[in-house]
Amino acid sequence: MLDRVNTLIRQIQFHRSEVEIYHLLLRKGELTVREIAEELQLSTRIVRERLKRLLREGIVGRRLVDRGWIGYVYYAEDPKKVAKNIRSKLIEIAGMLEKV
């Protein structure tokens, strides 16, 4: 049972670099993976991994751009929307914990 509780709690914890990425995007606007990696001195692999989760959780968004190359730029979602997404996730986790 304790393992199940720990697993559920881990779902709502954000890694420090995820928080840093969101904060950077809030300050700077749209950035590429490479720009984020350079700003935060992280590998592009780590940035991609973190962005994948942030996208899934609705914390950041992305859009396709053509700047002589075709790729994505990432941006921070509105903090009110993020708070709503996190609140919903907490309610979902709380419901699961009650069943444990």
N, C-alpha and C positions, 0 to 999 in steps of 0.2 A: 504494500500500500504506500509506504514512504517513497519508494521508487517512482510510483505513478504521480504522486504529489510533486516530487522534484522535477519530473519531466514536464508537468504542466506549468510549473513556475518558470522553468527555463524558457518556455515559449514566449513569455512576456518580458524577459530580460533583453536589453539591448547591449551589444558589445560597445566598448568605448569608441572604437573607430566608426561605428554606425552613427553614434551621436555626433562625432566630429564631422562626418560627411554631411549630415543634415544641417548642422550649424554653418558649415562652410557654404553650402548651397543657399541657405537663407541670406547670408551676407553678400555673396558674389553673384548670385543668379545662376544662369545656365553654364554648366561646365562639362567637359568630356571626361572620360575615365582617366585619361593621361593627365589632364589638368588637375583633377582631384588628387591623383596619386602624387604628383609633384608638390602640390600645396601642403599635403599632409605627410609627405615623405613615407608613403606606403607603396607597396608593389601594386602594379596594375591588377594582378591576380586577386589580391586581397580586396581591392576596391571593387572589382567585378562581383566577387562573392557577397560583399556587404550590400552592394546596390541591388543584387538579386532579391535579397530578403526585404530591403527597404521598399522596393517596388511591390513585392507581394503583400506587404503590410499596409501599403497606401501612404507611406511616409514621404516618398519621392515619386516623381513622375519622369518620363522621358519623352523626347520627340525626335523624329528622324529629321536630319538636316542634310543639305547638299552644299558643302563649302569647298568645292573642288574635290571633295571626297564625300562619300555617303556614310553617315554614322549617326550615333545618338548623342544628344546632349541631355543632361540630367538636371532637374530642378527640384527645389524643396516644395512640397505641397503646403498649402495654407495651414498655419499652426492650429487654427480652429478645427479644420478637417482632420488633422493628425490627432488632436486631442479626442475627437469623436471616435476615430478608428481605435485608438488605444482603450478608451472607455468600453467600447463594444467588445474588444478582445478580453478585457478584464471580467466583464459580465459573463462572457462565454466560459472562461476558465473557472470562475467562481461556481457556475452551474456544474461543471465537470467535477470540481472538488467535492461538491455536495453529494455526488453519486459515489464517490470513493469510499 
